[in-house]
Amino acid sequence: MGSKNKKIELCAIGDSFTYLNDHLDETDYRVKNGYLSRLAEFVPNLHVNNIGINGSNTKDWIDKEIPKADIYTLLLGTNDWNSGIKIGSGSDYKQRKLETILGNLGRIIDHIRVISKAAPIIVMNPVERGDFVYLFDQNNHAKGSYTAVNGQYLADISDHIFRYCRGENIHSIDLYHESGFTQDNVVQFKRVQIDGAYMDCSYPDYTRISFDPKTDIYPYPLEAIGLTYDGLHPSEAGNQRIAKILGDKIKTIIH
């Protein structure tokens, strides 16, 4: 991609994992640097244009305006899983079938190709997530990916994204496996109420205890932080893992 010292414009497409990089106040500053900011450690001549949209899924991006860039990253799918959108098949990806995750991702790639015909596109897949509870509104909560939604496990969705979203100048990263996010380390524990007393329970014990957002305290104090700070979104350590994997991939592409 030319001189190693030339500034490279990266356009980052994604959901809250990407969006929060530039909105650290929405992590209550539990995160000091998101994975995109950390890329400078690995690719110093990179300029990042973060267009991530909080809460977005693949269908939200099909008609979004996408700026021109030298390289693109896509990190989507966890909200599709939580919404019950069907993953689809390899043929759905090839045929760009709407209302499937793979078809939608194919449409997004086609959309990028209208803007930049030959720019490398890096497609990442979602990582494991625990029981999510939003820091600022406990009514916003969801079960972890140890459960199935609409008959689908997040692990299967990640597998399909990695397997099928590839091609000429389309580079797949198996973030699901490479990053090492697991149910045992996404959080250290979940603080739950049992018989009127609070206890710190690790996985899988906490999955058997119900959470009441109206009466229970926030279940993830600072000492509960693992690779996520709220059961879903990457912590300092989680962002560093993602940045290292992505940064190494970018280096292999541009050098």
C-alpha positions as CSV (number, residue, x, y, z in Angstrom):
1,M,0.0,0.0,0.0
2,G,2.9,2.4,-0.8
3,S,5.4,3.9,1.6
4,K,5.5,2.6,5.2
5,N,5.6,6.2,6.4
6,K,2.5,7.3,4.5
7,K,-0.6,8.0,6.5
8,I,-3.1,5.2,6.1
9,E,-6.8,6.0,6.5
10,L,-8.8,3.3,8.3
11,C,-12.6,3.4,8.4
12,A,-14.0,1.4,11.3
13,I,-17.5,0.0,10.9
14,G,-19.2,-1.6,13.9
15,D,-21.5,-1.6,16.9
16,S,-20.9,-0.5,20.5
17,F,-17.5,-2.3,20.6
18,T,-16.3,0.2,18.0
19,Y,-18.5,3.2,19.0
20,L,-17.3,3.3,22.6
21,N,-13.8,3.9,21.5
22,D,-14.7,7.6,21.0
23,H,-17.3,7.7,23.8
24,L,-15.4,6.6,26.9
25,D,-17.8,8.6,29.1
26,E,-20.4,5.9,28.3
27,T,-18.1,3.3,29.9
28,D,-18.0,5.5,33.0
29,Y,-14.3,5.7,32.2
30,R,-13.9,2.1,33.1
31,V,-12.1,2.0,29.7
32,K,-9.3,4.5,29.2
33,N,-8.5,3.5,25.6
34,G,-10.6,1.5,23.1
35,Y,-9.2,-1.0,20.7
36,L,-9.0,1.5,17.8
37,S,-7.0,4.0,19.8
38,R,-4.6,1.2,20.8
39,L,-3.8,0.4,17.2
40,A,-1.3,3.2,17.2
41,E,0.9,0.9,19.3
42,F,1.1,-1.5,16.4
43,V,0.6,0.7,13.3
44,P,1.9,4.2,14.1
45,N,1.0,5.7,10.7
46,L,-2.7,4.8,10.9
47,H,-5.4,7.4,11.1
48,V,-8.8,6.0,12.3
49,N,-12.2,7.3,11.2
50,N,-14.5,5.6,13.6
51,I,-18.1,5.5,12.3
52,G,-19.4,2.9,14.7
53,I,-23.0,3.1,15.8
54,N,-24.1,2.1,19.3
55,G,-26.5,-0.8,19.2
56,S,-26.3,-1.4,15.5
57,N,-26.7,-4.7,13.7
58,T,-25.8,-5.7,10.1
59,K,-29.0,-4.5,8.5
60,D,-28.5,-1.0,9.9
61,W,-25.4,-0.6,7.7
62,I,-26.6,-1.7,4.3
63,D,-27.5,1.8,3.2
64,K,-25.4,3.9,5.5
65,E,-23.0,6.5,4.0
66,I,-19.5,5.1,4.2
67,P,-16.5,7.4,3.5
68,K,-13.6,6.6,1.3
69,A,-10.6,5.0,3.1
70,D,-7.5,3.0,2.5
71,I,-8.6,0.1,4.6
72,Y,-11.9,-0.9,6.3
73,T,-12.7,-3.0,9.4
74,L,-16.1,-4.6,10.1
75,L,-17.0,-5.9,13.6
76,L,-20.7,-6.7,13.7
77,G,-23.0,-9.6,14.7
78,T,-23.4,-9.7,18.5
79,N,-26.6,-7.5,18.2
80,D,-27.9,-9.6,15.4
81,W,-27.6,-12.6,17.6
82,N,-29.3,-10.9,20.5
83,S,-32.1,-9.8,18.1
84,G,-32.6,-13.3,16.7
85,I,-31.6,-12.5,13.2
86,K,-30.8,-15.7,11.3
87,I,-27.2,-16.3,10.3
88,G,-28.0,-17.7,6.9
89,S,-25.7,-19.8,4.7
90,G,-22.8,-19.5,2.4
91,S,-25.2,-19.2,-0.5
92,D,-27.0,-16.4,1.3
93,Y,-23.7,-14.6,1.5
94,K,-22.9,-15.1,-2.2
95,Q,-26.5,-14.1,-3.2
96,R,-26.5,-11.1,-0.7
97,K,-29.8,-12.3,0.7
98,L,-31.4,-9.7,2.9
99,E,-32.6,-10.5,6.5
100,T,-29.7,-12.9,7.1
101,I,-26.5,-11.9,8.8
102,L,-24.3,-13.3,6.1
103,G,-26.4,-11.7,3.3
104,N,-26.3,-8.4,5.1
105,L,-22.6,-8.5,5.5
106,G,-22.2,-9.2,1.8
107,R,-24.3,-6.1,1.1
108,I,-22.1,-4.0,3.3
109,I,-19.0,-5.2,1.5
110,D,-20.7,-4.4,-1.8
111,H,-21.5,-1.0,-0.5
112,I,-17.9,-0.4,0.5
113,R,-16.8,-1.6,-3.0
114,V,-18.8,1.2,-4.6
115,I,-16.7,3.7,-2.6
116,S,-13.3,1.9,-2.7
117,K,-13.0,-0.8,-5.3
118,A,-9.8,-2.4,-4.1
119,A,-9.3,-1.3,-0.4
120,P,-8.6,-4.2,1.9
121,I,-11.6,-5.1,4.1
122,I,-11.0,-6.8,7.5
123,V,-14.0,-8.7,8.8
124,M,-14.0,-9.7,12.4
125,N,-16.5,-11.9,14.3
126,P,-18.1,-11.4,17.7
127,V,-16.5,-12.7,20.9
128,E,-18.1,-14.5,23.8
129,R,-20.3,-12.4,26.1
130,G,-21.5,-12.9,29.6
131,D,-24.7,-11.6,31.3
132,F,-24.8,-7.9,30.2
133,V,-26.1,-5.2,32.5
134,Y,-25.9,-1.6,31.4
135,L,-24.0,0.6,33.8
136,F,-26.5,3.5,33.6
137,D,-29.8,1.6,33.3
138,Q,-30.1,-1.9,34.8
139,N,-33.3,-2.5,32.9
140,N,-31.1,-2.8,29.9
141,H,-29.8,-6.3,30.4
142,A,-29.4,-9.6,28.5
143,K,-28.3,-13.1,29.0
144,G,-24.8,-14.2,27.9
145,S,-23.9,-16.2,24.9
146,Y,-24.0,-19.4,26.8
147,T,-27.7,-19.3,25.9
148,A,-29.3,-19.7,22.5
149,V,-31.4,-16.9,20.9
150,N,-33.9,-18.0,18.3
151,G,-32.2,-21.3,18.3
152,Q,-28.8,-19.9,17.5
153,Y,-25.6,-19.7,19.6
154,L,-23.2,-16.8,19.1
155,A,-20.4,-19.3,18.6
156,D,-22.1,-20.6,15.5
157,I,-22.7,-17.1,14.1
158,S,-19.0,-16.2,14.7
159,D,-18.0,-19.5,13.0
160,H,-20.1,-18.7,9.9
161,I,-18.8,-15.1,9.6
162,F,-15.2,-16.3,9.7
163,R,-15.8,-19.1,7.3
164,Y,-17.8,-17.3,4.6
165,C,-16.9,-13.6,4.8
166,R,-13.7,-13.8,2.8
167,G,-12.6,-13.3,-0.8
168,E,-10.4,-11.0,-2.9
169,N,-9.0,-8.3,-0.6
170,I,-11.4,-9.4,2.2
171,H,-9.5,-10.6,5.2
172,S,-11.2,-12.6,8.0
173,I,-10.1,-12.6,11.6
174,D,-11.4,-15.3,14.0
175,L,-11.6,-12.9,16.9
176,Y,-14.0,-15.3,18.7
177,H,-11.2,-17.8,19.2
178,E,-8.0,-15.7,18.9
179,S,-9.0,-13.2,21.5
180,G,-9.6,-15.7,24.2
181,F,-12.8,-14.3,25.6
182,T,-14.6,-17.1,27.5
183,Q,-17.4,-17.4,30.0
184,D,-14.8,-17.9,32.7
185,N,-13.0,-14.6,32.1
186,V,-15.5,-12.1,30.6
187,V,-16.1,-11.1,34.3
188,Q,-14.4,-12.3,37.4
189,F,-17.7,-12.7,39.1
190,K,-21.3,-11.5,39.2
191,R,-22.6,-10.0,42.4
192,V,-26.0,-11.7,43.0
193,Q,-28.6,-11.8,45.8
194,I,-29.3,-15.1,47.5
195,D,-31.8,-15.2,50.3
196,G,-31.4,-11.5,51.0
197,A,-27.6,-11.5,51.0
198,Y,-25.2,-10.6,48.2
199,M,-22.6,-13.1,47.1
200,D,-19.9,-13.0,44.4
201,C,-20.6,-15.9,42.1
202,S,-18.4,-17.0,39.1
203,Y,-19.6,-18.8,36.0
204,P,-21.6,-21.0,35.7
205,D,-23.0,-20.6,39.2
206,Y,-24.4,-17.1,38.6
207,T,-26.4,-18.2,35.5
208,R,-28.8,-20.1,37.8
209,I,-29.6,-17.0,39.9
210,S,-32.1,-14.5,38.6
211,F,-31.4,-10.8,38.4
212,D,-34.0,-8.2,39.3
213,P,-33.0,-4.8,37.8
214,K,-35.5,-3.0,40.1
215,T,-34.2,-4.3,43.4
216,D,-30.7,-5.7,42.9
217,I,-27.5,-3.6,43.1
218,Y,-25.3,-3.3,40.0
219,P,-23.7,-6.8,39.7
220,Y,-20.3,-5.8,38.3
221,P,-18.2,-3.6,40.7
222,L,-14.8,-2.6,39.5
223,E,-13.2,-5.8,41.0
224,A,-15.5,-7.9,38.9
225,I,-14.0,-6.6,35.6
226,G,-12.5,-9.3,33.4
227,L,-12.1,-9.0,29.7
228,T,-15.4,-7.0,29.8
229,Y,-16.4,-4.3,32.2
230,D,-20.1,-5.0,32.1
231,G,-20.5,-8.6,30.9
232,L,-20.5,-7.5,27.2
233,H,-18.2,-4.6,26.3
234,P,-14.4,-5.0,26.3
235,S,-12.4,-3.8,29.3
236,E,-8.9,-2.3,29.1
237,A,-7.6,-5.9,28.9
238,G,-10.2,-6.9,26.4
239,N,-9.6,-3.9,24.1
240,Q,-5.8,-4.6,24.2
241,R,-6.3,-8.2,23.0
242,I,-8.5,-7.1,20.1
243,A,-6.1,-4.3,19.2
244,K,-3.1,-6.7,19.1
245,I,-4.9,-9.1,16.9
246,L,-6.2,-6.4,14.5
247,G,-3.0,-4.5,14.5
248,D,-0.9,-7.5,13.6
249,K,-3.4,-8.3,10.7
250,I,-3.1,-4.7,9.4
251,K,0.7,-4.9,9.5
252,T,0.6,-8.0,7.3
253,I,-1.7,-6.3,4.8
254,I,0.1,-2.9,4.5
255,H,3.7,-4.1,4.5
